[in-house]
Amino acid sequence: MLKINYRKPAELIPYISNSRTHSEQQIQQVASSIKEFGFTNPILVDEESGIIAGHGRLQAAQLLGLDKVPTIKLEGLTESQRKAYVIADNKLALNAGWDFELLKIEIQDIADDFDLSLLGFDDQELSNIIDGLNEESPELKEESYSPVFNIVVNCNDETHQEKVYNELQSKGYECQVQSL
């Protein structure tokens, strides 16, 4: 059974090879969330007080000046399992998606009496969600466009332009002629 222990932040040892980074803005968001909702997601530690998950929450707690933070000790992990969990804990959450229609409804339901900045979305993201423009919209999907790379060749006259165009076309390049 998992047991929550409250410990001093200074007792916890951040994992030196944690590949997840946290910006000052994101730490501030986590701190604001802790102030609003409480410290609802304990820091996971190993048997030697090394942090497995919760580096950002620890930084937010330190920013808030908290004397104690909730922790859960994960026992019995091999070194490889511990290292893998550090990565998996961060990546698995990123693999989730959104049902933007439901998200829009939920945000609209709380918009009048709740500080939406505490949700973690910036103003543009909130506007896109409410207006129905989001990552899942077809016009914003990566597959809906292809990058175009151009090379501009300055030619002396139309004859030279035609010669360069024909030579590139014969070599399999897709070309367009533009007069500027």
N, C-alpha and C positions, 0 to 999 in steps of 0.2 A: 504494500500500500504506500502511495506517495504521501509524504508528510511535509508540510510547509514549515520552514524555520525562518525566523526573522533574524537577520545578521547585519552587522555594521558593514557599510559599503567598503571600507578600507580592508576588511578581511578577505574580500573577493579578489581573485587574480585574473585579470583579463588574459585571454589566449593570445599570445604574441603573434601567432600566424593566422589570426582571424582575417579572412579575405573580404569580409563585408565591411563597407565603410558607412559612416554616418556624418552627414553635413551638420553644421551648427543649426541650420534651419530645421532639419529633421529632428535633432535632439530637442530643440525647443518645442516642436509639435508633440513629441512623446511626453515631455514635461507637462505641457498644457493638458494632454489627455490624462495623465496621472492626477493632476490637480482636479480635473472635472469628474473623473470616474473612479479614482482611487487606483492603487497599484494592483491591478486585477490579473496580471500575467507574471508569475514569479520568474526569477532568474534561475536557470538550470546550472548546477555546478557538479563537478566530479568530487571524488573522495578527498582530494587535496585542496578544495575550495577554488579550483580553476573553473572559469566561466565556460560553459558549453554553449549556452544560448542566453542572450539578454544583455549583450554589451551596450547597446543603445539605451536600454532601460536603466542600466547602471549609471551611464553618463547623465541621463535625465534626472535620476535620483540625486546625483552629486550636484547638479545644477540647482535643484530645489533645496539642497541642504538637508536631505532626509537622514535621520540618525540610523534607521534600520530599513532593510528591504526584504521582501519575501523571497525565499529561495527554496528550491527543491533539489535534493541530492540524488543524482542518478548513479546508482552503484552497479558494478559488475561489467561495465563496458570495457572492451579491449581498447587499446590505443587507436587502432584503425577505426573501430566503431565510433569512438569519441570524435575523431577528426572528421569522419564522414557525417556525423550528426550535426556538427558545426556548420557544414556546408548545406546539408539537406534541410535543416530548420529554416534557413534563409531562402533557399531556392524553391522549395515546395510551395511556399506561400505565393511566390511570384508566378507560379504556373496556373493559378486560379484566374478565372475570368469574371466578368460582370454581366448580369442581366440588366441592361441599361434602362429598360422600360420600368422594371421594379425599382431600380435605384432612383430613377427620376421621381417616382411616386413617393418613395420613402423620404427623399430629400424635401420634396414639396410639402409633405405632411409635417415636417419639423421646422421648416424655414421661418415661421413666424415667431417661434418661442425658443429657438436654440441657436447658439453661435456656430454657424456652419464651418467656420475656419477650424474647428476642433475635429472635423472629419478627415483632415489630411489632404483634401483637394485644394488646389489654388483657385483663384477667382475665375480664371479662364476655363479650367476644367469643370467647375460648377456650372458656368454659363453654357458650356457645350453640352453637358448632361441635361440641363433643363430645356435647352433649345433643341435637343435631339441630335446634336452633332457630337459623335464620340468615336472612339477607336474602332468600334464595330461597324460604323457606317461604311457602305461600299465605296463612297468617294474618298475615304481616308485609308482604305486598306492598301497595303504595300503592293499587292498583286494587281491593283487597278491602274498602275502606271509603271512605266519603264524609264530609267534615266536615259538622257540623251547627252552624248558627248560630242562637241563640235570642234572642228579645226577650221580656221578661217585662212583661206589662201587668197592673197591679193594678186590679181592678174592685171596685166598691162592693158588688155582690151578684150572684146568679146571673143575673138579668135583664140587667144591664149586661154581664156576661161573655158571655152568649149574643149580645147585640147586636154586641159587638166581634168575636166569633168569626165571625158571619155576614157582617159587613161585610168582614173580611179575606179570607174564603173567596170572596166574590163578586168580589173584585179579583184572584183567582188565587193567593193565598198559601196554602201548606200549613200548617195550624194544628193544634194539639193543645190540648185543654182539660185543665188540671191544677188540682186544688184542694190548697192547702197549708195 
